[in-house]
Amino acid sequence: MSKARAIAVLSGGLDCCVATSIYKDDYDITAITFNYNQKSLDEEIKAAGKICEQFHMKHVIIDLPWLDKISNSSLNNDENVPEVSLDELDDDEKSLENAKSVWVPARNTVFCSIALSYAESINAEIIIVGWDYEEAVTFPDNSKEYLESFNKTIEYGSFDNIKIKAPLIDMTKREIVEKGNEINAPMDISYSCYNGTSKHCGVCESCKRRKRAFQQANMDDPTEYLN
């Protein structure tokens, strides 16, 4: 008997790597990586490709050149991505400031809308995303409220009974690392850096949260950092 189909929104990052790993045995997954000319594009595609190869998943890259053109995010332009210290990760005001710097207009709304369209086209049952509790503090499109609202939108806006699944929605980064270790997710080949360096920069907020998560979980961090 063939498996039910699923779409995974897969940037190659730690969170989506673990989230996809949770469902890999139960679904025939097609992974989507979005190209909006982000600084980390090449490394994201490389990491996502490795994850797909390991899980024997189809990998689709969708170009969104218009999103790059309208974005004022430091992920797209020549501005430096903010650097943070470990102490600043729990400073909500500082984190919000950093979040606004890297914010790409309605990114998750765009991604999930396209993923929904793709899911309808292949009769997929679920869309897998890596949203988590820790990032929802400053990124509203990572929150449980956003998840519930989008799933309600799908109920009204689609003939199909498709659900967005965010298995990490109540987890901190530490808990995500622990879950990844428990299920043997290939976290070692995931990529989280905003700057797109071949080795993780180690100083952007995404790198710092990744680094802290492994430290808090008392686990060896397989990530190579420049700093």
ZADO-1210 file (C-alpha; in nm, 4 decimals, padded with zeros to 6 digits):
<atoms>
<atom x="00.0000" y="00.0000" z="00.0000" code="MET" pos="1"/>
<atom x="00.1406" y="00.3388" z="-00.0989" code="SER" pos="2"/>
<atom x="00.1953" y="00.6088" z="00.1604" code="LYS" pos="3"/>
<atom x="-00.0102" y="00.9248" z="00.1854" code="ALA" pos="4"/>
<atom x="00.1618" y="01.2268" z="00.0346" code="ARG" pos="5"/>
<atom x="00.2993" y="01.5321" z="00.2127" code="ALA" pos="6"/>
<atom x="00.4741" y="01.8577" z="00.1331" code="ILE" pos="7"/>
<atom x="00.7639" y="01.9762" z="00.3493" code="ALA" pos="8"/>
<atom x="00.8728" y="02.3393" z="00.3483" code="VAL" pos="9"/>
<atom x="01.2438" y="02.2645" z="00.3765" code="LEU" pos="10"/>
<atom x="01.5055" y="02.5378" z="00.3949" code="SER" pos="11"/>
<atom x="01.7616" y="02.2861" z="00.5166" code="GLY" pos="12"/>
<atom x="01.7598" y="02.4410" z="00.8636" code="GLY" pos="13"/>
<atom x="01.7656" y="02.2650" z="01.1990" code="LEU" pos="14"/>
<atom x="01.3942" y="02.3048" z="01.2726" code="ASP" pos="15"/>
<atom x="01.2551" y="02.1907" z="00.9384" code="CYS" pos="16"/>
<atom x="01.5077" y="01.9069" z="00.9308" code="CYS" pos="17"/>
<atom x="01.3756" y="01.7703" z="01.2614" code="VAL" pos="18"/>
<atom x="01.0118" y="01.8383" z="01.1709" code="ALA" pos="19"/>
<atom x="01.0457" y="01.6534" z="00.8408" code="THR" pos="20"/>
<atom x="01.2267" y="01.3671" z="01.0135" code="SER" pos="21"/>
<atom x="00.9253" y="01.3128" z="01.2379" code="ILE" pos="22"/>
<atom x="00.7046" y="01.2351" z="00.9360" code="TYR" pos="23"/>
<atom x="00.9519" y="01.0755" z="00.6959" code="LYS" pos="24"/>
<atom x="00.8459" y="00.7145" z="00.7618" code="ASP" pos="25"/>
<atom x="00.4727" y="00.7784" z="00.7410" code="ASP" pos="26"/>
<atom x="00.4464" y="00.9929" z="00.4270" code="TYR" pos="27"/>
<atom x="00.5737" y="01.0155" z="00.0722" code="ASP" pos="28"/>
<atom x="00.7228" y="01.3633" z="00.1091" code="ILE" pos="29"/>
<atom x="00.7989" y="01.6229" z="-00.1561" code="THR" pos="30"/>
<atom x="01.0268" y="01.8919" z="-00.0144" code="ALA" pos="31"/>
<atom x="01.0108" y="02.2516" z="-00.1344" code="ILE" pos="32"/>
<atom x="01.2981" y="02.4982" z="-00.0971" code="THR" pos="33"/>
<atom x="01.2295" y="02.8608" z="-00.1863" code="PHE" pos="34"/>
<atom x="01.4719" y="03.0868" z="-00.3694" code="ASN" pos="35"/>
<atom x="01.4125" y="03.4534" z="-00.2876" code="TYR" pos="36"/>
<atom x="01.7798" y="03.5401" z="-00.3409" code="ASN" pos="37"/>
<atom x="01.8590" y="03.5120" z="00.0277" code="GLN" pos="38"/>
<atom x="02.2237" y="03.5271" z="00.1328" code="LYS" pos="39"/>
<atom x="02.2124" y="03.1665" z="00.2480" code="SER" pos="40"/>
<atom x="02.0464" y="03.0330" z="-00.0702" code="LEU" pos="41"/>
<atom x="02.3321" y="02.8145" z="-00.1938" code="ASP" pos="42"/>
<atom x="02.3933" y="02.6562" z="00.1449" code="GLU" pos="43"/>
<atom x="02.0197" y="02.6078" z="00.2046" code="GLU" pos="44"/>
<atom x="01.9778" y="02.4274" z="-00.1256" code="ILE" pos="45"/>
<atom x="02.2830" y="02.2157" z="-00.0526" code="LYS" pos="46"/>
<atom x="02.1608" y="02.1190" z="00.2965" code="ALA" pos="47"/>
<atom x="01.8036" y="02.0569" z="00.1856" code="ALA" pos="48"/>
<atom x="01.9328" y="01.8467" z="-00.1022" code="GLY" pos="49"/>
<atom x="02.1375" y="01.6307" z="00.1336" code="LYS" pos="50"/>
<atom x="01.8378" y="01.5784" z="00.3619" code="ILE" pos="51"/>
<atom x="01.6203" y="01.4849" z="00.0642" code="CYS" pos="52"/>
<atom x="01.8833" y="01.2441" z="-00.0641" code="GLU" pos="53"/>
<atom x="01.9083" y="01.0752" z="00.2751" code="GLN" pos="54"/>
<atom x="01.5291" y="01.0436" z="00.3052" code="PHE" pos="55"/>
<atom x="01.4745" y="00.9578" z="-00.0642" code="HIS" pos="56"/>
<atom x="01.2450" y="01.2568" z="-00.1069" code="MET" pos="57"/>
<atom x="01.1717" y="01.4582" z="-00.4174" code="LYS" pos="58"/>
<atom x="01.3295" y="01.8044" z="-00.3953" code="HIS" pos="59"/>
<atom x="01.1673" y="02.1013" z="-00.5701" code="VAL" pos="60"/>
<atom x="01.3210" y="02.4500" z="-00.5789" code="ILE" pos="61"/>
<atom x="01.0743" y="02.7326" z="-00.6403" code="ILE" pos="62"/>
<atom x="01.2065" y="03.0704" z="-00.7521" code="ASP" pos="63"/>
<atom x="01.0444" y="03.3839" z="-00.6107" code="LEU" pos="64"/>
<atom x="01.2374" y="03.6694" z="-00.7760" code="PRO" pos="65"/>
<atom x="00.9602" y="03.9180" z="-00.7025" code="TRP" pos="66"/>
<atom x="00.9926" y="03.8561" z="-00.3285" code="LEU" pos="67"/>
<atom x="01.3591" y="03.9522" z="-00.3425" code="ASP" pos="68"/>
<atom x="01.2695" y="04.2730" z="-00.5289" code="LYS" pos="69"/>
<atom x="01.0199" y="04.3934" z="-00.2672" code="ILE" pos="70"/>
<atom x="01.2131" y="04.2773" z="00.0394" code="SER" pos="71"/>
<atom x="01.4018" y="04.5208" z="00.2603" code="ASN" pos="72"/>
<atom x="01.5388" y="04.2371" z="00.4725" code="SER" pos="73"/>
<atom x="01.9079" y="04.2174" z="00.5582" code="SER" pos="74"/>
<atom x="01.8790" y="03.8586" z="00.4339" code="LEU" pos="75"/>
<atom x="01.8415" y="04.0026" z="00.0818" code="ASN" pos="76"/>
<atom x="02.0227" y="04.3344" z="00.0673" code="ASN" pos="77"/>
<atom x="02.3753" y="04.4609" z="00.1345" code="ASP" pos="78"/>
<atom x="02.3059" y="04.5425" z="00.5000" code="GLU" pos="79"/>
<atom x="02.4838" y="04.3354" z="00.7594" code="ASN" pos="80"/>
<atom x="02.2788" y="04.0742" z="00.9376" code="VAL" pos="81"/>
<atom x="02.2678" y="04.1680" z="01.3085" code="PRO" pos="82"/>
<atom x="02.5146" y="03.9963" z="01.5393" code="GLU" pos="83"/>
<atom x="02.4061" y="03.8987" z="01.8896" code="VAL" pos="84"/>
<atom x="02.5586" y="03.7651" z="02.2077" code="SER" pos="85"/>
<atom x="02.4214" y="03.4625" z="02.3916" code="LEU" pos="86"/>
<atom x="02.2982" y="03.6934" z="02.6680" code="ASP" pos="87"/>
<atom x="02.0893" y="03.8926" z="02.4196" code="GLU" pos="88"/>
<atom x="01.8911" y="03.5890" z="02.3001" code="LEU" pos="89"/>
<atom x="01.6509" y="03.6238" z="02.5922" code="ASP" pos="90"/>
<atom x="01.6225" y="04.0019" z="02.5551" code="ASP" pos="91"/>
<atom x="01.2818" y="04.0296" z="02.3856" code="ASP" pos="92"/>
<atom x="01.3354" y="04.3912" z="02.2827" code="GLU" pos="93"/>
<atom x="01.6710" y="04.3137" z="02.1206" code="LYS" pos="94"/>
<atom x="01.5339" y="03.9989" z="01.9557" code="SER" pos="95"/>
<atom x="01.2390" y="04.1919" z="01.8140" code="LEU" pos="96"/>
<atom x="01.4768" y="04.4516" z="01.6712" code="GLU" pos="97"/>
<atom x="01.6808" y="04.1738" z="01.5079" code="ASN" pos="98"/>
<atom x="01.3673" y="04.0014" z="01.3815" code="ALA" pos="99"/>
<atom x="01.2561" y="04.3195" z="01.2033" code="LYS" pos="100"/>
<atom x="01.5971" y="04.3444" z="01.0366" code="SER" pos="101"/>
<atom x="01.5737" y="03.9949" z="00.8858" code="VAL" pos="102"/>
<atom x="01.1974" y="03.9997" z="00.8258" code="TRP" pos="103"/>
<atom x="01.1002" y="03.9114" z="00.4678" code="VAL" pos="104"/>
<atom x="00.7503" y="04.0447" z="00.3843" code="PRO" pos="105"/>
<atom x="00.4860" y="03.7821" z="00.4662" code="ALA" pos="106"/>
<atom x="00.7386" y="03.5064" z="00.3974" code="ARG" pos="107"/>
<atom x="00.5644" y="03.2179" z="00.5725" code="ASN" pos="108"/>
<atom x="00.2278" y="03.3266" z="00.4337" code="THR" pos="109"/>
<atom x="00.3730" y="03.3188" z="00.0828" code="VAL" pos="110"/>
<atom x="00.5510" y="02.9881" z="00.1415" code="PHE" pos="111"/>
<atom x="00.2465" y="02.8154" z="00.2887" code="CYS" pos="112"/>
<atom x="00.0149" y="02.9443" z="00.0168" code="SER" pos="113"/>
<atom x="00.2433" y="02.8017" z="-00.2503" code="ILE" pos="114"/>
<atom x="00.2866" y="02.4800" z="-00.0516" code="ALA" pos="115"/>
<atom x="-00.0927" y="02.4522" z="-00.0288" code="LEU" pos="116"/>
<atom x="-00.1245" y="02.4920" z="-00.4046" code="SER" pos="117"/>
<atom x="00.1380" y="02.2240" z="-00.4570" code="TYR" pos="118"/>
<atom x="-00.0288" y="01.9989" z="-00.1980" code="ALA" pos="119"/>
<atom x="-00.3638" y="02.0257" z="-00.3774" code="GLU" pos="120"/>
<atom x="-00.1997" y="01.9433" z="-00.7105" code="SER" pos="121"/>
<atom x="-00.0517" y="01.6136" z="-00.5868" code="ILE" pos="122"/>
<atom x="-00.3303" y="01.5229" z="-00.3418" code="ASN" pos="123"/>
<atom x="-00.1072" y="01.5634" z="-00.0379" code="ALA" pos="124"/>
<atom x="-00.2675" y="01.5416" z="00.3051" code="GLU" pos="125"/>
<atom x="-00.0313" y="01.7578" z="00.5103" code="ILE" pos="126"/>
<atom x="00.2205" y="02.0401" z="00.4836" code="ILE" pos="127"/>
<atom x="00.5158" y="02.0073" z="00.7230" code="ILE" pos="128"/>
<atom x="00.6785" y="02.3194" z="00.8685" code="VAL" pos="129"/>
<atom x="00.9447" y="02.3773" z="01.1335" code="GLY" pos="130"/>
<atom x="00.7844" y="02.6586" z="01.3332" code="TRP" pos="131"/>
<atom x="00.8758" y="02.6582" z="01.7011" code="ASP" pos="132"/>
<atom x="00.7931" y="02.8215" z="02.0323" code="TYR" pos="133"/>
<atom x="01.1250" y="03.0009" z="02.0771" code="GLU" pos="134"/>
<atom x="01.1143" y="03.1907" z="01.7491" code="GLU" pos="135"/>
<atom x="00.7437" y="03.2654" z="01.7847" code="ALA" pos="136"/>
<atom x="00.8358" y="03.5131" z="02.0593" code="VAL" pos="137"/>
<atom x="00.9528" y="03.7583" z="01.7923" code="THR" pos="138"/>
<atom x="00.8318" y="03.6083" z="01.4626" code="PHE" pos="139"/>
<atom x="00.4491" y="03.6158" z="01.4585" code="PRO" pos="140"/>
<atom x="00.4332" y="03.3739" z="01.1649" code="ASP" pos="141"/>
<atom x="00.5906" y="03.1012" z="01.3798" code="ASN" pos="142"/>
<atom x="00.3219" y="03.1086" z="01.6469" code="SER" pos="143"/>
<atom x="00.0535" y="02.8585" z="01.7366" code="LYS" pos="144"/>
<atom x="-00.2090" y="03.1278" z="01.6736" code="GLU" pos="145"/>
<atom x="-00.0770" y="03.1762" z="01.3217" code="TYR" pos="146"/>
<atom x="-00.0780" y="02.7996" z="01.2633" code="LEU" pos="147"/>
<atom x="-00.4377" y="02.7677" z="01.3788" code="GLU" pos="148"/>
<atom x="-00.5443" y="03.0676" z="01.1709" code="SER" pos="149"/>
<atom x="-00.3803" y="02.9372" z="00.8545" code="PHE" pos="150"/>
<atom x="-00.5371" y="02.5965" z="00.8988" code="ASN" pos="151"/>
<atom x="-00.8729" y="02.7696" z="00.9396" code="LYS" pos="152"/>
<atom x="-00.8051" y="02.9591" z="00.6154" code="THR" pos="153"/>
<atom x="-00.7399" y="02.6275" z="00.4393" code="ILE" pos="154"/>
<atom x="-01.0765" y="02.4992" z="00.5617" code="GLU" pos="155"/>
<atom x="-01.2484" y="02.7919" z="00.3895" code="TYR" pos="156"/>
<atom x="-01.0159" y="02.8224" z="00.0917" code="GLY" pos="157"/>
<atom x="-00.9611" y="02.4673" z="-00.0290" code="SER" pos="158"/>
<atom x="-01.1757" y="02.1758" z="-00.1379" code="PHE" pos="159"/>
<atom x="-00.9205" y="01.9391" z="00.0128" code="ASP" pos="160"/>
<atom x="-00.8763" y="01.8441" z="00.3766" code="ASN" pos="161"/>
<atom x="-00.5131" y="01.9560" z="00.4027" code="ILE" pos="162"/>
<atom x="-00.3515" y="02.0483" z="00.7329" code="LYS" pos="163"/>
<atom x="-00.0315" y="02.2320" z="00.8151" code="ILE" pos="164"/>
<atom x="00.1603" y="02.0253" z="01.0686" code="LYS" pos="165"/>
<atom x="00.4088" y="02.2017" z="01.2962" code="ALA" pos="166"/>
<atom x="00.5293" y="01.9292" z="01.5348" code="PRO" pos="167"/>
<atom x="00.7787" y="02.1624" z="01.7069" code="LEU" pos="168"/>
<atom x="00.5317" y="02.4433" z="01.7744" code="ILE" pos="169"/>
<atom x="00.5576" y="02.4084" z="02.1545" code="ASP" pos="170"/>
<atom x="00.9323" y="02.3410" z="02.1662" code="MET" pos="171"/>
<atom x="01.2380" y="02.5500" z="02.2431" code="THR" pos="172"/>
<atom x="01.5524" y="02.5027" z="02.0377" code="LYS" pos="173"/>
<atom x="01.6990" y="02.2840" z="02.3114" code="ARG" pos="174"/>
<atom x="01.3942" y="02.0596" z="02.2992" code="GLU" pos="175"/>
<atom x="01.4170" y="02.0468" z="01.9204" code="ILE" pos="176"/>
<atom x="01.7783" y="01.9298" z="01.9393" code="VAL" pos="177"/>
<atom x="01.6789" y="01.6693" z="02.1973" code="GLU" pos="178"/>
<atom x="01.3942" y="01.5508" z="01.9761" code="LYS" pos="179"/>
<atom x="01.6237" y="01.5393" z="01.6761" code="GLY" pos="180"/>
<atom x="01.8705" y="01.3269" z="01.8680" code="ASN" pos="181"/>
<atom x="01.5904" y="01.0946" z="01.9828" code="GLU" pos="182"/>
<atom x="01.4698" y="01.0261" z="01.6275" code="ILE" pos="183"/>
<atom x="01.8134" y="01.0331" z="01.4617" code="ASN" pos="184"/>
<atom x="01.7369" y="01.3393" z="01.2508" code="ALA" pos="185"/>
<atom x="02.0368" y="01.4349" z="01.0334" code="PRO" pos="186"/>
<atom x="02.1001" y="01.7584" z="01.2190" code="MET" pos="187"/>
<atom x="02.4662" y="01.7415" z="01.1228" code="ASP" pos="188"/>
<atom x="02.3813" y="01.8197" z="00.7600" code="ILE" pos="189"/>
<atom x="02.1277" y="02.0927" z="00.8378" code="SER" pos="190"/>
<atom x="02.2179" y="02.4579" z="00.7861" code="TYR" pos="191"/>
<atom x="02.0921" y="02.7514" z="00.9914" code="SER" pos="192"/>
<atom x="02.3156" y="03.0524" z="00.9212" code="CYS" pos="193"/>
<atom x="02.1625" y="03.3775" z="00.7943" code="TYR" pos="194"/>
<atom x="02.4891" y="03.4872" z="00.6308" code="ASN" pos="195"/>
<atom x="02.5331" y="03.1970" z="00.3913" code="GLY" pos="196"/>
<atom x="02.8989" y="03.1280" z="00.4716" code="THR" pos="197"/>
<atom x="03.0200" y="02.7745" z="00.3976" code="SER" pos="198"/>
<atom x="03.0727" y="02.7263" z="00.7698" code="LYS" pos="199"/>
<atom x="02.8135" y="02.8745" z="01.0061" code="HIS" pos="200"/>
<atom x="02.9160" y="03.2305" z="01.0938" code="CYS" pos="201"/>
<atom x="02.8450" y="03.1674" z="01.4622" code="GLY" pos="202"/>
<atom x="02.7437" y="03.5269" z="01.5350" code="VAL" pos="203"/>
<atom x="02.4019" y="03.5808" z="01.3736" code="CYS" pos="204"/>
<atom x="02.0964" y="03.5129" z="01.5875" code="GLU" pos="205"/>
<atom x="02.0119" y="03.1899" z="01.4060" code="SER" pos="206"/>
<atom x="02.3623" y="03.0532" z="01.4651" code="CYS" pos="207"/>
<atom x="02.3592" y="03.1638" z="01.8280" code="LYS" pos="208"/>
<atom x="02.0268" y="02.9913" z="01.8969" code="ARG" pos="209"/>
<atom x="02.1541" y="02.6747" z="01.7281" code="ARG" pos="210"/>
<atom x="02.4785" y="02.6840" z="01.9251" code="LYS" pos="211"/>
<atom x="02.2995" y="02.7459" z="02.2553" code="ARG" pos="212"/>
<atom x="02.0509" y="02.4658" z="02.1903" code="ALA" pos="213"/>
<atom x="02.3240" y="02.2028" z="02.1683" code="PHE" pos="214"/>
<atom x="02.4944" y="02.3475" z="02.4761" code="GLN" pos="215"/>
<atom x="02.1724" y="02.3417" z="02.6796" code="GLN" pos="216"/>
<atom x="02.1010" y="01.9870" z="02.5668" code="ALA" pos="217"/>
<atom x="02.4519" y="01.8824" z="02.6769" code="ASN" pos="218"/>
<atom x="02.5115" y="01.7360" z="02.3323" code="MET" pos="219"/>
<atom x="02.8105" y="01.7507" z="02.1022" code="ASP" pos="220"/>
<atom x="02.7429" y="02.0128" z="01.8359" code="ASP" pos="221"/>
<atom x="02.8357" y="01.8753" z="01.4907" code="PRO" pos="222"/>
<atom x="02.8204" y="02.2252" z="01.3409" code="THR" pos="223"/>
<atom x="03.1336" y="02.3977" z="01.2126" code="GLU" pos="224"/>
<atom x="03.1398" y="02.7659" z="01.3099" code="TYR" pos="225"/>
<atom x="03.3678" y="03.0460" z="01.1959" code="LEU" pos="226"/>
<atom x="03.3311" y="03.2174" z="01.5351" code="ASN" pos="227"/>
</atoms>
